[in-house]
């Protein structure tokens, strides 16, 4: 299936699929969006902390290795 026929198929689905614009559905989507934004922020912070910890451990290993070399 070439790109053009895929686009036509997708457009056909978009044209025929009704969109639920009810207030309840919109509220559900907003709630889900908020949940996903919070989860995303949490995971980014978790990653930042892990990288920070790894950098600190690496720095500690390097300084302990350097002190071992100078004591020999």
C-alpha positions in Angstrom: 0.0 0.0 0.0 1.6 3.3 -1.0 1.6 6.4 1.0 -1.1 8.1 -1.0 -3.6 5.3 -0.5 -2.8 5.2 3.2 -3.5 8.9 3.5 -6.9 8.4 1.7 -7.8 5.5 4.0 -6.9 7.5 7.1 -8.9 10.6 5.8 -11.8 8.3 5.1 -11.8 7.0 8.7 -11.6 10.6 10.0 -14.5 11.7 7.8 -16.7 8.8 8.9 -15.8 8.5 12.6 -18.0 10.5 14.8 -16.2 12.6 17.4 -17.5 12.6 20.9 -17.6 16.2 22.0 -19.8 15.7 25.1 -18.7 17.5 28.2 -18.2 14.2 30.1 -15.9 12.9 27.4 -13.9 16.1 27.2 -13.6 16.0 31.0 -12.3 12.4 30.8 -9.7 13.5 28.2 -8.6 16.5 30.3 -8.2 14.2 33.3 -6.2 11.7 31.4 -4.0 14.5 29.9 -3.3 15.8 33.4 -2.5 12.3 34.7 -0.1 11.8 31.8 1.6 15.2 32.3 2.1 14.4 36.0 3.5 10.9 35.1 5.8 12.4 32.5 7.1 15.0 35.0 7.7 12.3 37.6 9.6 10.1 35.2 11.7 13.0 34.0 12.6 13.9 37.6 13.3 10.3 38.4 15.7 10.1 35.4 17.4 13.4 36.4 18.0 12.1 39.9 19.3 8.8 38.6 21.7 10.5 36.3 22.8 12.8 39.0 23.5 9.9 41.3 25.4 8.0 38.6 27.6 11.1 38.0 28.3 11.4 41.8 29.2 7.8 42.1 31.5 8.0 39.1 33.2 11.1 40.6 33.7 9.3 43.9 35.2 6.2 42.1 37.5 8.4 40.2 38.7 10.3 43.3 39.2 7.0 45.2 41.1 5.5 42.4 43.3 8.6 42.1 44.0 8.6 45.9 45.0 4.9 45.7 47.4 5.6 42.8 49.1 8.4 44.8 49.5 6.3 47.9 51.4 3.6 46.0 
